[in-house]
Amino acid sequence: MAMSDGRDEPANGGDSQGGDDHQLRVSKIRSGTVIDHVRGGQALNVLAILGIDGSEGEELSVGMNVPSDRLARKDIVKVEGRELSQDEVDVLSLIAPDATINIVRDYEVIEKHRVDRPEIVDDVLSCPNTGCITTGDEPVTSQFEVLDDGVRCAYCGTIVREEIASLIDT
Amino acid sequence: MRHDHLITSKQLSRADIETVLDRAAEIDADPSAVADRHANRLLGLLFFEPSTRTKMSFETAMKRLGGDVVDMGSVESSSVKKGETLADTVRVIEGYADALVLRHPKQGAATMASEFVDVPLLNAGDGAGHHPTQTLLDLYTIRENAGLDDLTIGIMGDLKYGRTVHSLAYALTNFDARQHFVSPESLQLPREVVYDLHQADGAGIREHDSLEEVLPSLDVLYVTRIQRERFPDEQEYQKVAGEYQIDMETLEAASDDLTIMHPLPRVDEIAPAIDETEYAAYFEQAHNGVPVRMALLDLFLQEGGDGDE
């Protein structure tokens, strides 16, 4: 996984791949997905929530705490060779509600959209309630209903409003 | 009532509740009319936690409908002890029985178990979660004694861990009921329950730390046990629990028509002197478990079964 602090790469990110705030120095990708405007410090959570850890050989670039006009400091994640669907990225709204998704082909952004709050997220978060049936050895995947200001376990009803990233099932 | 399973009182509409209570009243009035109604049908009892009233009243209810029960027995003597998952256990036992009753220490256990079975599954308590069959017998008792509309009810004691309280509170949002929750601060309703109650019926919910200010206005006082293990030390427990016990002196401020309920077992939160008064409805409440569970089994076995009507 190529890591970058966003400052020492050639300035070829450009406006087309998420460098609209300042010259962004994370490597440009040929084809894949750029997740931009992630709140500073959340990039690794973005990867965790998407289940991407580089173990399958994915080519990733991650910029963290890059100066941004919109967010002061933002993270940016580029996934080479994989176009993430709207359903896949909507779950990011829980931890990166301002994220923008750029689908890139042949170095050009061919699609750009925001993340929408899904109604339900499956198999992404772990219930923090140790008395919940999903925390045992049962063959059940977690499911959370997404509320306006948090998430709620579909099994035990526990509501989590803060630090949702800490529930990411890794 | 069109439900595959009974998991939480939240799933019940007012019409659903009235269907069950009306059926229970019919059965209560003439139990002999249903004595053979579910002959040859079997109810599977899966109690992963101790139970006296709930388990025995389900067993009684099924037998009074002409059916019988198959009982998993205690966890210690079952395959659960060998590490079997709940999902496997319910899938095996659904092959033996026409309906299942489940009590389990984990919250959400009944929801999960219902995803693995086709026969009706009735939740008889899932950890600190829900206990909808208790709620229906509570509602039946309230209806018989005070009526369910234009009702002012006080619910007192351990509101944090008491699943009967959560289930009852949700169900009462279907009716014109003002709910007063009385508890020490450390045992107040969980925030998620308050959230739901406000979503359903925000105007009808009030929380208090003392019974005194609401007692005179109450039609029903529903008392629950404050458990010793919820407190860090004995002294703290004694101090708090003492404030939430009622005796004849407490009731001097109450309406003459007050109905006192308790899901039982009680320890010392209701003085024995109250047992013989017109206020006491808690033993009647426990007895109502049979006609109400007969009504539930009848409704679910009809819907999930061979359509014997």
Interface residues (C-beta under 8 A of the other chain):
Chain A: N129 G131 C132 I133 T134 T135 G136 D137 E138 P139 V140 R152 C153 A154 Y155 C156 G157 T158 I159
Chain B: G83 T85 L86 A87 H104 P105 K106 Q107 G108 A109 T111 M112 E115 D126 G127 A128 G129 R191 E192 Y195 D196
